[in-house]
Amino acid sequence: MASKLYPDRGSSDAKLLRAWAGRAPSFEPARQSGHGYQADRHVIQLGYEPAGRPAAGGLFERAVKRLANYEVFPHEVLEATCQWRLESRPLEIGDTILQRIHVLSRKGEPRYDFIAGVRIDRVIEDDWERGFRYLTLRGHPERGTATLLVRKDPGTGQVTFLIETLSAPGRWFVWLAQPWARRVQLEAIRKALEHFRERVATG
């Protein structure tokens, strides 16, 4: 199944999400890794709150709330439709995210989009870190996994946001477009980190 290039942004993303929800993952963490995969780990500091357990309504909790809504990427990079938000409930393992990835723009407005999907396969809810991991679905331009975490250092009160990925090209055209595709990937992550910090700073 190939990724789709959509010039028509009027398509029903909710309908597209349901279609992608039926696809199998293109990556299995227990079986696929190593040769051909690029491992990346990116961390950005969000700020500080009092040391010790997360403060009620504090920076850590605000960041966790933003992450639970998948407010990660700026709209210029990617727009997402999340299964749990459509169903008005908390995210859970098995949920699908439809990603409308903007690949071509004109005068700052997206003109062509790749439609792709990922599935949450792990939810992290520890005292000092919260987040989730997702796997790419068949047809995604990449093949791999991404972990997104908000962390607090209980000793210093520092709160950080982490994006950790393991990925390889998932479609023939991505292989052909290396290393351009790699630069695009890293730039998207950089913008995501900055965007998330800005979203959390707004409260």
Buried (B, 14 or more C-beta within 10 A) or exposed (E): EEBEEBEEBEBEBEEBBBEBBEBEBBBEBEEBBEEEBBEBEBEBEBBBBEEEEBBEEBBBBBBBBBBBBBBBBBEBBBBBBBBBBBEEEEBEEEBBBBBBBBBEEEEEEBEBBBBBBBBBBEBBEEEBBBBBBBBBBBBBBBBBBBBBBBBBEEEEBBBBBBBBBBBBBBBEBBEEBEEEBBEBBEEBBBBBBEBBBEBBEEE
